[in-house]
Amino acid sequence: MIQYDRPDASGPKTSTYIRSPTDDPASLKAALAAALGVRAVVKKCRTVFLVGQTRIHLDEVAELGRFIELEVVLTPAQTEAEGVKIAQRLMAELAIEPQDLIAGAYVDLMTAQPCEAT
């Protein structure tokens, strides 16, 4: 299980996370669902490339489409501003414009979509 903490804002942002390995994911899922409920299920296929200290995630998300995420992994000596510069340089090289950026997580995009009539 991975818990993320990051602001819902477009553009470069700091992200912290906690990884908690489990050898019984089904039991963990059932316990969390019983305790907290299920807001949505995000199904995605992710391909990851490493360019320098940046992880480039290419995601195919069911019901949403294709996305790219740049995750600059800072060293302890680097500042957030240095990470932003690295991300902006890669964005320019990949022709990603500021207006292409989205705020929030995939689950936010999924739950914001209007329901279709049946």
A tleap script that builds the chain and sets N, CA, C and O, in Angstrom:
source leaprc.protein.ff14SB
mol = sequence {
  NMET ILE GLN TYR ASP ARG PRO ASP ALA SER
  GLY PRO LYS THR SER THR TYR ILE ARG SER
  PRO THR ASP ASP PRO ALA SER LEU LYS ALA
  ALA LEU ALA ALA ALA LEU GLY VAL ARG ALA
  VAL VAL LYS LYS CYS ARG THR VAL PHE LEU
  VAL GLY GLN THR ARG ILE HIE LEU ASP GLU
  VAL ALA GLU LEU GLY ARG PHE ILE GLU LEU
  GLU VAL VAL LEU THR PRO ALA GLN THR GLU
  ALA GLU GLY VAL LYS ILE ALA GLN ARG LEU
  MET ALA GLU LEU ALA ILE GLU PRO GLN ASP
  LEU ILE ALA GLY ALA TYR VAL ASP LEU MET
  THR ALA GLN PRO CYS GLU ALA CTHR
}
set mol.1.N position { 0.854 -1.162 0.000 }
set mol.1.CA position { 0.000 0.000 0.000 }
set mol.1.C position { 0.903 1.230 0.000 }
set mol.1.O position { 1.935 1.263 0.672 }
set mol.2.N position { 0.496 2.233 -0.763 }
set mol.2.CA position { 1.253 3.483 -0.808 }
set mol.2.C position { 0.298 4.622 -0.484 }
set mol.2.O position { -0.738 4.767 -1.133 }
set mol.3.N position { 0.636 5.427 0.511 }
set mol.3.CA position { -0.150 6.598 0.892 }
set mol.3.C position { 0.605 7.824 0.408 }
set mol.3.O position { 1.767 8.030 0.759 }
set mol.4.N position { -0.073 8.646 -0.413 }
set mol.4.CA position { 0.541 9.860 -0.953 }
set mol.4.C position { 0.016 11.090 -0.228 }
set mol.4.O position { -1.130 11.126 0.220 }
set mol.5.N position { 0.863 12.081 -0.124 }
set mol.5.CA position { 0.451 13.385 0.390 }
set mol.5.C position { 1.040 14.429 -0.548 }
set mol.5.O position { 2.253 14.641 -0.581 }
set mol.6.N position { 0.155 15.084 -1.316 }
set mol.6.CA position { 0.608 16.137 -2.220 }
set mol.6.C position { -0.565 17.076 -2.474 }
set mol.6.O position { -1.723 16.661 -2.437 }
set mol.7.N position { -0.261 18.329 -2.727 }
set mol.7.CA position { -1.345 19.295 -2.959 }
set mol.7.C position { -2.046 19.060 -4.292 }
set mol.7.O position { -1.431 18.585 -5.246 }
set mol.8.N position { -3.331 19.392 -4.357 }
set mol.8.CA position { -4.100 19.302 -5.601 }
set mol.8.C position { -3.943 20.609 -6.365 }
set mol.8.O position { -4.830 21.461 -6.355 }
set mol.9.N position { -2.807 20.751 -7.024 }
set mol.9.CA position { -2.510 21.950 -7.803 }
set mol.9.C position { -1.785 21.515 -9.069 }
set mol.9.O position { -1.014 20.556 -9.058 }
set mol.10.N position { -2.040 22.230 -10.158 }
set mol.10.CA position { -1.314 21.897 -11.378 }
set mol.10.C position { 0.116 22.410 -11.256 }
set mol.10.O position { 0.394 23.335 -10.492 }
set mol.11.N position { 0.998 21.809 -12.003 }
set mol.11.CA position { 2.388 22.232 -11.978 }
set mol.11.C position { 3.206 21.428 -10.980 }
set mol.11.O position { 2.668 20.579 -10.270 }
set mol.12.N position { 4.497 21.695 -10.926 }
set mol.12.CA position { 5.380 20.964 -10.019 }
set mol.12.C position { 4.955 21.147 -8.569 }
set mol.12.O position { 4.581 22.245 -8.157 }
set mol.13.N position { 5.016 20.069 -7.800 }
set mol.13.CA position { 4.638 20.104 -6.397 }
set mol.13.C position { 5.398 19.039 -5.634 }
set mol.13.O position { 5.823 18.037 -6.210 }
set mol.14.N position { 5.567 19.249 -4.364 }
set mol.14.CA position { 6.225 18.277 -3.516 }
set mol.14.C position { 5.251 17.159 -3.185 }
set mol.14.O position { 4.076 17.398 -2.906 }
set mol.15.N position { 5.758 15.943 -3.221 }
set mol.15.CA position { 4.954 14.761 -2.903 }
set mol.15.C position { 5.715 13.929 -1.893 }
set mol.15.O position { 6.890 13.621 -2.092 }
set mol.16.N position { 5.055 13.567 -0.816 }
set mol.16.CA position { 5.644 12.639 0.137 }
set mol.16.C position { 4.771 11.395 0.170 }
set mol.16.O position { 3.577 11.458 -0.126 }
set mol.17.N position { 5.360 10.282 0.526 }
set mol.17.CA position { 4.588 9.050 0.541 }
set mol.17.C position { 5.151 8.087 1.569 }
set mol.17.O position { 6.299 8.186 2.002 }
set mol.18.N position { 4.287 7.149 1.939 }
set mol.18.CA position { 4.669 6.069 2.848 }
set mol.18.C position { 4.336 4.762 2.147 }
set mol.18.O position { 3.200 4.547 1.724 }
set mol.19.N position { 5.321 3.898 2.027 }
set mol.19.CA position { 5.102 2.568 1.438 }
set mol.19.C position { 4.995 1.569 2.572 }
set mol.19.O position { 5.836 1.542 3.471 }
set mol.20.N position { 3.960 0.749 2.528 }
set mol.20.CA position { 3.741 -0.264 3.547 }
set mol.20.C position { 3.560 -1.618 2.868 }
set mol.20.O position { 2.457 -1.942 2.428 }
set mol.21.N position { 4.621 -2.412 2.777 }
set mol.21.CA position { 4.508 -3.716 2.118 }
set mol.21.C position { 3.556 -4.645 2.875 }
set mol.21.O position { 3.442 -4.576 4.098 }
set mol.22.N position { 2.888 -5.499 2.136 }
set mol.22.CA position { 2.018 -6.497 2.744 }
set mol.22.C position { 2.151 -7.803 1.976 }
set mol.22.O position { 2.349 -7.804 0.761 }
set mol.23.N position { 2.040 -8.907 2.690 }
set mol.23.CA position { 2.057 -10.202 2.014 }
set mol.23.C position { 0.638 -10.743 1.852 }
set mol.23.O position { 0.447 -11.868 1.392 }
set mol.24.N position { -0.359 -9.936 2.234 }
set mol.24.CA position { -1.761 -10.339 2.093 }
set mol.24.C position { -2.586 -9.151 1.596 }
set mol.24.O position { -3.384 -8.595 2.349 }
set mol.25.N position { -2.397 -8.753 0.317 }
set mol.25.CA position { -3.088 -7.563 -0.187 }
set mol.25.C position { -4.611 -7.681 -0.162 }
set mol.25.O position { -5.293 -6.679 0.050 }
set mol.26.N position { -5.152 -8.859 -0.368 }
set mol.26.CA position { -6.611 -9.012 -0.368 }
set mol.26.C position { -7.190 -8.703 1.007 }
set mol.26.O position { -8.220 -8.038 1.118 }
set mol.27.N position { -6.526 -9.186 2.051 }
set mol.27.CA position { -6.983 -8.921 3.418 }
set mol.27.C position { -6.861 -7.439 3.759 }
set mol.27.O position { -7.755 -6.868 4.382 }
set mol.28.N position { -5.757 -6.818 3.351 }
set mol.28.CA position { -5.575 -5.382 3.587 }
set mol.28.C position { -6.653 -4.578 2.878 }
set mol.28.O position { -7.217 -3.649 3.457 }
set mol.29.N position { -6.943 -4.928 1.631 }
set mol.29.CA position { -7.991 -4.242 0.870 }
set mol.29.C position { -9.343 -4.382 1.563 }
set mol.29.O position { -10.082 -3.405 1.685 }
set mol.30.N position { -9.664 -5.579 2.014 }
set mol.30.CA position { -10.941 -5.807 2.696 }
set mol.30.C position { -11.032 -5.009 3.992 }
set mol.30.O position { -12.078 -4.432 4.291 }
set mol.31.N position { -9.958 -4.972 4.756 }
set mol.31.CA position { -9.957 -4.239 6.018 }
set mol.31.C position { -10.111 -2.739 5.783 }
set mol.31.O position { -10.884 -2.076 6.475 }
set mol.32.N position { -9.376 -2.203 4.808 }
set mol.32.CA position { -9.477 -0.774 4.514 }
set mol.32.C position { -10.859 -0.416 3.968 }
set mol.32.O position { -11.419 0.618 4.330 }
set mol.33.N position { -11.406 -1.260 3.105 }
set mol.33.CA position { -12.737 -1.006 2.556 }
set mol.33.C position { -13.786 -1.018 3.651 }
set mol.33.O position { -14.694 -0.187 3.651 }
set mol.34.N position { -13.669 -1.954 4.586 }
set mol.34.CA position { -14.633 -2.028 5.690 }
set mol.34.C position { -14.513 -0.814 6.613 }
set mol.34.O position { -15.517 -0.300 7.107 }
set mol.35.N position { -13.289 -0.364 6.841 }
set mol.35.CA position { -13.069 0.755 7.758 }
set mol.35.C position { -13.364 2.110 7.136 }
set mol.35.O position { -13.888 3.001 7.804 }
set mol.36.N position { -13.030 2.270 5.857 }
set mol.36.CA position { -13.088 3.594 5.227 }
set mol.36.C position { -14.054 3.703 4.061 }
set mol.36.O position { -14.379 4.810 3.632 }
set mol.37.N position { -14.515 2.583 3.546 }
set mol.37.CA position { -15.333 2.603 2.339 }
set mol.37.C position { -14.451 2.703 1.109 }
set mol.37.O position { -13.237 2.879 1.212 }
set mol.38.N position { -15.078 2.589 -0.061 }
set mol.38.CA position { -14.348 2.673 -1.326 }
set mol.38.C position { -14.914 3.844 -2.114 }
set mol.38.O position { -16.088 3.835 -2.485 }
set mol.39.N position { -14.092 4.845 -2.369 }
set mol.39.CA position { -14.515 6.019 -3.147 }
set mol.39.C position { -14.575 5.705 -4.629 }
set mol.39.O position { -15.521 6.092 -5.314 }
set mol.40.N position { -13.568 5.005 -5.123 }
set mol.40.CA position { -13.490 4.626 -6.532 }
set mol.40.C position { -12.353 3.629 -6.688 }
set mol.40.O position { -11.509 3.485 -5.803 }
set mol.41.N position { -12.341 2.946 -7.817 }
set mol.41.CA position { -11.252 2.034 -8.144 }
set mol.41.C position { -10.584 2.565 -9.400 }
set mol.41.O position { -11.228 2.716 -10.438 }
set mol.42.N position { -9.295 2.846 -9.303 }
set mol.42.CA position { -8.521 3.339 -10.442 }
set mol.42.C position { -7.760 2.165 -11.032 }
set mol.42.O position { -6.935 1.544 -10.362 }
set mol.43.N position { -8.047 1.866 -12.295 }
set mol.43.CA position { -7.341 0.798 -12.990 }
set mol.43.C position { -6.430 1.438 -14.020 }
set mol.43.O position { -6.872 2.182 -14.895 }
set mol.44.N position { -5.137 1.128 -13.894 }
set mol.44.CA position { -4.187 1.739 -14.824 }
set mol.44.C position { -3.082 0.766 -15.169 }
set mol.44.O position { -2.784 -0.170 -14.428 }
set mol.45.N position { -2.489 1.021 -16.316 }
set mol.45.CA position { -1.293 0.327 -16.759 }
set mol.45.C position { -0.202 1.389 -16.822 }
set mol.45.O position { -0.354 2.395 -17.514 }
set mol.46.N position { 0.891 1.172 -16.107 }
set mol.46.CA position { 1.949 2.185 -16.019 }
set mol.46.C position { 3.257 1.630 -16.566 }
set mol.46.O position { 3.676 0.522 -16.231 }
set mol.47.N position { 3.888 2.436 -17.419 }
set mol.47.CA position { 5.231 2.160 -17.902 }
set mol.47.C position { 6.122 3.258 -17.334 }
set mol.47.O position { 5.776 4.437 -17.410 }
set mol.48.N position { 7.258 2.886 -16.770 }
set mol.48.CA position { 8.141 3.861 -16.125 }
set mol.48.C position { 9.494 3.871 -16.826 }
set mol.48.O position { 10.097 2.826 -17.070 }
set mol.49.N position { 9.957 5.085 -17.144 }
set mol.49.CA position { 11.291 5.304 -17.689 }
set mol.49.C position { 12.056 6.162 -16.698 }
set mol.49.O position { 11.467 7.004 -16.019 }
set mol.50.N position { 13.346 5.959 -16.610 }
set mol.50.CA position { 14.185 6.764 -15.735 }
set mol.50.C position { 15.106 7.614 -16.594 }
set mol.50.O position { 15.888 7.088 -17.386 }
set mol.51.N position { 15.013 8.932 -16.435 }
set mol.51.CA position { 15.867 9.882 -17.138 }
set mol.51.C position { 16.583 10.696 -16.065 }
set mol.51.O position { 15.985 11.566 -15.431 }
set mol.52.N position { 17.863 10.409 -15.868 }
set mol.52.CA position { 18.583 11.060 -14.780 }
set mol.52.C position { 17.924 10.683 -13.459 }
set mol.52.O position { 17.780 9.502 -13.144 }
set mol.53.N position { 17.529 11.684 -12.697 }
set mol.53.CA position { 16.880 11.433 -11.414 }
set mol.53.C position { 15.359 11.580 -11.506 }
set mol.53.O position { 14.681 11.718 -10.487 }
set mol.54.N position { 14.832 11.550 -12.721 }
set mol.54.CA position { 13.398 11.728 -12.932 }
set mol.54.C position { 12.765 10.435 -13.429 }
set mol.54.O position { 13.237 9.814 -14.382 }
set mol.55.N position { 11.692 10.050 -12.764 }
set mol.55.CA position { 10.881 8.921 -13.222 }
set mol.55.C position { 9.794 9.479 -14.129 }
set mol.55.O position { 9.038 10.363 -13.726 }
set mol.56.N position { 9.716 8.973 -15.335 }
set mol.56.CA position { 8.669 9.377 -16.272 }
set mol.56.C position { 7.644 8.253 -16.302 }
set mol.56.O position { 7.938 7.144 -16.749 }
set mol.57.N position { 6.445 8.546 -15.825 }
set mol.57.CA position { 5.363 7.561 -15.779 }
set mol.57.C position { 4.456 7.785 -16.982 }
set mol.57.O position { 3.929 8.883 -17.167 }
set mol.58.N position { 4.272 6.762 -17.791 }
set mol.58.CA position { 3.298 6.785 -18.879 }
set mol.58.C position { 2.134 5.915 -18.422 }
set mol.58.O position { 2.280 4.699 -18.295 }
set mol.59.N position { 0.983 6.527 -18.174 }
set mol.59.CA position { -0.171 5.830 -17.622 }
set mol.59.C position { -1.314 5.747 -18.621 }
set mol.59.O position { -1.654 6.730 -19.281 }
set mol.60.N position { -1.897 4.571 -18.722 }
set mol.60.CA position { -3.131 4.344 -19.464 }
set mol.60.C position { -4.169 4.046 -18.386 }
set mol.60.O position { -4.139 2.983 -17.766 }
set mol.61.N position { -5.092 4.994 -18.163 }
set mol.61.CA position { -6.054 4.891 -17.070 }
set mol.61.C position { -7.435 4.589 -17.633 }
set mol.61.O position { -7.963 5.335 -18.459 }
set mol.62.N position { -8.011 3.483 -17.173 }
set mol.62.CA position { -9.344 3.087 -17.635 }
set mol.62.C position { -10.333 4.217 -17.365 }
set mol.62.O position { -10.332 4.803 -16.283 }
set mol.63.N position { -11.159 4.514 -18.333 }
set mol.63.CA position { -12.214 5.527 -18.279 }
set mol.63.C position { -11.691 6.969 -18.384 }
set mol.63.O position { -12.483 7.903 -18.513 }
set mol.64.N position { -10.374 7.154 -18.330 }
set mol.64.CA position { -9.832 8.519 -18.373 }
set mol.64.C position { -8.925 8.784 -19.569 }
set mol.64.O position { -8.980 9.870 -20.147 }
set mol.65.N position { -8.096 7.822 -19.953 }
set mol.65.CA position { -7.196 8.032 -21.070 }
set mol.65.C position { -5.734 7.897 -20.697 }
set mol.65.O position { -5.373 7.180 -19.764 }
set mol.66.N position { -4.892 8.610 -21.455 }
set mol.66.CA position { -3.436 8.517 -21.302 }
set mol.66.C position { -2.888 9.769 -20.624 }
set mol.66.O position { -3.334 10.889 -20.872 }
set mol.67.N position { -1.903 9.532 -19.759 }
set mol.67.CA position { -1.292 10.624 -19.001 }
set mol.67.C position { 0.210 10.387 -18.899 }
set mol.67.O position { 0.696 9.264 -19.031 }
set mol.68.N position { 0.926 11.479 -18.659 }
set mol.68.CA position { 2.359 11.406 -18.377 }
set mol.68.C position { 2.592 12.159 -17.073 }
set mol.68.O position { 2.024 13.227 -16.848 }
set mol.69.N position { 3.427 11.590 -16.227 }
set mol.69.CA position { 3.780 12.236 -14.965 }
set mol.69.C position { 5.294 12.246 -14.844 }
set mol.69.O position { 5.952 11.237 -15.097 }
set mol.70.N position { 5.836 13.372 -14.462 }
set mol.70.CA position { 7.270 13.492 -14.218 }
set mol.70.C position { 7.478 13.542 -12.712 }
set mol.70.O position { 6.928 14.411 -12.035 }
set mol.71.N position { 8.257 12.629 -12.194 }
set mol.71.CA position { 8.530 12.569 -10.759 }
set mol.71.C position { 10.028 12.744 -10.539 }
set mol.71.O position { 10.805 11.808 -10.725 }
set mol.72.N position { 10.423 13.941 -10.144 }
set mol.72.CA position { 11.830 14.231 -9.891 }
set mol.72.C position { 12.132 13.811 -8.455 }
set mol.72.O position { 11.537 14.329 -7.510 }
set mol.73.N position { 13.059 12.869 -8.301 }
set mol.73.CA position { 13.438 12.386 -6.977 }
set mol.73.C position { 14.630 13.212 -6.514 }
set mol.73.O position { 15.737 13.076 -7.035 }
set mol.74.N position { 14.389 14.061 -5.536 }
set mol.74.CA position { 15.436 14.955 -5.050 }
set mol.74.C position { 16.412 14.232 -4.128 }
set mol.74.O position { 16.031 13.329 -3.383 }
set mol.75.N position { 17.667 14.641 -4.191 }
set mol.75.CA position { 18.640 14.174 -3.214 }
set mol.75.C position { 18.463 15.010 -1.953 }
set mol.75.O position { 17.863 16.083 -2.018 }
set mol.76.N position { 18.961 14.556 -0.816 }
set mol.76.CA position { 18.820 15.353 0.410 }
set mol.76.C position { 19.410 16.764 0.300 }
set mol.76.O position { 18.963 17.677 0.994 }
set mol.77.N position { 20.410 16.944 -0.566 }
set mol.77.CA position { 21.049 18.247 -0.705 }
set mol.77.C position { 20.314 19.181 -1.661 }
set mol.77.O position { 20.619 20.373 -1.707 }
set mol.78.N position { 19.349 18.663 -2.428 }
set mol.78.CA position { 18.658 19.490 -3.423 }
set mol.78.C position { 17.442 20.195 -2.834 }
set mol.78.O position { 16.784 19.695 -1.922 }
set mol.79.N position { 17.167 21.375 -3.389 }
set mol.79.CA position { 16.001 22.136 -2.976 }
set mol.79.C position { 14.818 21.824 -3.892 }
set mol.79.O position { 14.977 21.268 -4.978 }
set mol.80.N position { 13.647 22.192 -3.429 }
set mol.80.CA position { 12.454 22.026 -4.248 }
set mol.80.C position { 12.578 22.844 -5.534 }
set mol.80.O position { 12.134 22.406 -6.595 }
set mol.81.N position { 13.183 24.030 -5.439 }
set mol.81.CA position { 13.364 24.879 -6.625 }
set mol.81.C position { 14.221 24.180 -7.678 }
set mol.81.O position { 13.958 24.308 -8.874 }
set mol.82.N position { 15.240 23.445 -7.246 }
set mol.82.CA position { 16.068 22.693 -8.199 }
set mol.82.C position { 15.243 21.608 -8.880 }
set mol.82.O position { 15.389 21.375 -10.080 }
set mol.83.N position { 14.385 20.950 -8.124 }
set mol.83.CA position { 13.516 19.930 -8.698 }
set mol.83.C position { 12.552 20.509 -9.719 }
set mol.83.O position { 12.293 19.899 -10.756 }
set mol.84.N position { 12.020 21.692 -9.423 }
set mol.84.CA position { 11.109 22.365 -10.351 }
set mol.84.C position { 11.839 22.669 -11.650 }
set mol.84.O position { 11.275 22.476 -12.728 }
set mol.85.N position { 13.080 23.140 -11.575 }
set mol.85.CA position { 13.854 23.436 -12.783 }
set mol.85.C position { 14.082 22.184 -13.617 }
set mol.85.O position { 13.994 22.226 -14.845 }
set mol.86.N position { 14.372 21.076 -12.957 }
set mol.86.CA position { 14.568 19.812 -13.678 }
set mol.86.C position { 13.270 19.423 -14.385 }
set mol.86.O position { 13.291 19.049 -15.557 }
set mol.87.N position { 12.141 19.511 -13.676 }
set mol.87.CA position { 10.848 19.159 -14.268 }
set mol.87.C position { 10.510 20.084 -15.429 }
set mol.87.O position { 10.035 19.626 -16.468 }
set mol.88.N position { 10.745 21.359 -15.266 }
set mol.88.CA position { 10.436 22.316 -16.336 }
set mol.88.C position { 11.298 22.083 -17.567 }
set mol.88.O position { 10.825 22.238 -18.693 }
set mol.89.N position { 12.544 21.717 -17.369 }
set mol.89.CA position { 13.428 21.421 -18.504 }
set mol.89.C position { 12.914 20.194 -19.264 }
set mol.89.O position { 12.874 20.198 -20.495 }
set mol.90.N position { 12.525 19.149 -18.538 }
set mol.90.CA position { 11.978 17.956 -19.193 }
set mol.90.C position { 10.647 18.258 -19.872 }
set mol.90.O position { 10.379 17.747 -20.959 }
set mol.91.N position { 9.815 19.077 -19.246 }
set mol.91.CA position { 8.551 19.461 -19.870 }
set mol.91.C position { 8.803 20.130 -21.209 }
set mol.91.O position { 8.118 19.844 -22.190 }
set mol.92.N position { 9.783 21.020 -21.252 }
set mol.92.CA position { 10.109 21.708 -22.505 }
set mol.92.C position { 10.602 20.706 -23.554 }
set mol.92.O position { 10.211 20.786 -24.718 }
set mol.93.N position { 11.452 19.772 -23.148 }
set mol.93.CA position { 11.977 18.778 -24.082 }
set mol.93.C position { 10.878 17.861 -24.605 }
set mol.93.O position { 10.967 17.369 -25.730 }
set mol.94.N position { 9.843 17.624 -23.800 }
set mol.94.CA position { 8.740 16.748 -24.196 }
set mol.94.C position { 7.552 17.515 -24.774 }
set mol.94.O position { 6.510 16.925 -25.061 }
set mol.95.N position { 7.707 18.825 -24.944 }
set mol.95.CA position { 6.648 19.690 -25.484 }
set mol.95.C position { 5.374 19.641 -24.649 }
set mol.95.O position { 4.267 19.640 -25.188 }
set mol.96.N position { 5.540 19.601 -23.325 }
set mol.96.CA position { 4.408 19.669 -22.404 }
set mol.96.C position { 4.252 21.123 -21.997 }
set mol.96.O position { 5.156 21.714 -21.406 }
set mol.97.N position { 3.097 21.697 -22.317 }
set mol.97.CA position { 2.826 23.105 -22.023 }
set mol.97.C position { 2.170 23.251 -20.650 }
set mol.97.O position { 1.501 22.323 -20.194 }
set mol.98.N position { 2.344 24.389 -19.984 }
set mol.98.CA position { 1.699 24.589 -18.675 }
set mol.98.C position { 0.189 24.369 -18.705 }
set mol.98.O position { -0.373 23.889 -17.721 }
set mol.99.N position { -0.478 24.704 -19.797 }
set mol.99.CA position { -1.929 24.513 -19.884 }
set mol.99.C position { -2.310 23.035 -20.015 }
set mol.99.O position { -3.483 22.687 -19.884 }
set mol.100.N position { -1.328 22.163 -20.273 }
set mol.100.CA position { -1.585 20.727 -20.352 }
set mol.100.C position { -1.670 20.080 -18.968 }
set mol.100.O position { -2.157 18.956 -18.839 }
set mol.101.N position { -1.205 20.777 -17.945 }
set mol.101.CA position { -1.122 20.201 -16.608 }
set mol.101.C position { -2.499 20.148 -15.946 }
set mol.101.O position { -3.358 20.996 -16.185 }
set mol.102.N position { -2.681 19.129 -15.109 }
set mol.102.CA position { -3.930 18.994 -14.370 }
set mol.102.C position { -3.627 18.948 -12.878 }
set mol.102.O position { -2.529 18.577 -12.463 }
set mol.103.N position { -4.604 19.324 -12.093 }
set mol.103.CA position { -4.481 19.251 -10.633 }
set mol.103.C position { -5.222 18.011 -10.155 }
set mol.103.O position { -6.154 17.550 -10.814 }
set mol.104.N position { -4.824 17.483 -9.041 }
set mol.104.CA position { -5.539 16.358 -8.454 }
set mol.104.C position { -5.035 15.018 -8.926 }
set mol.104.O position { -4.105 14.916 -9.726 }
set mol.105.N position { -5.676 13.998 -8.407 }
set mol.105.CA position { -5.318 12.616 -8.700 }
set mol.105.C position { -6.327 12.012 -9.659 }
set mol.105.O position { -7.378 12.595 -9.925 }
set mol.106.N position { -5.996 10.835 -10.175 }
set mol.106.CA position { -6.906 10.154 -11.096 }
set mol.106.C position { -8.273 9.940 -10.453 }
set mol.106.O position { -9.302 10.097 -11.111 }
set mol.107.N position { -8.287 9.586 -9.185 }
set mol.107.CA position { -9.566 9.348 -8.515 }
set mol.107.C position { -10.413 10.619 -8.493 }
set mol.107.O position { -11.639 10.544 -8.581 }
set mol.108.N position { -9.781 11.772 -8.377 }
set mol.108.CA position { -10.517 13.042 -8.407 }
set mol.108.C position { -11.154 13.263 -9.775 }
set mol.108.O position { -12.300 13.703 -9.871 }
set mol.109.N position { -10.405 12.955 -10.830 }
set mol.109.CA position { -10.940 13.088 -12.186 }
set mol.109.C position { -12.101 12.118 -12.412 }
set mol.109.O position { -13.092 12.470 -13.053 }
set mol.110.N position { -11.977 10.912 -11.891 }
set mol.110.CA position { -13.027 9.911 -12.070 }
set mol.110.C position { -14.316 10.315 -11.357 }
set mol.110.O position { -15.405 10.195 -11.918 }
set mol.111.N position { -14.190 10.785 -10.144 }
set mol.111.CA position { -15.383 11.104 -9.370 }
set mol.111.C position { -15.995 12.435 -9.767 }
set mol.111.O position { -17.126 12.731 -9.382 }
set mol.112.N position { -15.267 13.247 -10.531 }
set mol.112.CA position { -15.799 14.524 -11.004 }
set mol.112.C position { -16.605 14.372 -12.277 }
set mol.112.O position { -17.344 15.284 -12.647 }
set mol.113.N position { -16.479 13.230 -12.964 }
set mol.113.CA position { -17.188 13.016 -14.204 }
set mol.113.C position { -18.677 12.832 -13.931 }
set mol.113.O position { -19.048 12.145 -12.979 }
set mol.114.N position { -19.533 13.436 -14.752 }
set mol.114.CA position { -20.964 13.245 -14.568 }
set mol.114.C position { -21.361 11.810 -14.861 }
set mol.114.O position { -20.771 11.155 -15.721 }
set mol.115.N position { -22.360 11.328 -14.143 }
set mol.115.CA position { -22.856 9.964 -14.360 }
set mol.115.C position { -23.637 9.906 -15.662 }
set mol.115.O position { -24.345 10.850 -16.015 }
set mol.116.N position { -23.503 8.792 -16.373 }
set mol.116.CA position { -24.255 8.602 -17.605 }
set mol.116.C position { -25.625 8.015 -17.280 }
set mol.116.O position { -25.751 7.178 -16.387 }
set mol.117.N position { -26.636 8.451 -17.996 }
set mol.117.CA position { -27.980 7.895 -17.805 }
set mol.117.C position { -28.014 6.473 -18.351 }
set mol.117.O position { -27.348 6.165 -19.339 }
set mol.118.N position { -28.781 5.620 -17.714 }
set mol.118.CA position { -28.886 4.234 -18.187 }
set mol.118.C position { -30.197 3.995 -18.864 }
set mol.118.O position { -30.460 2.884 -19.326 }
savepdb mol mol.pdb
quit
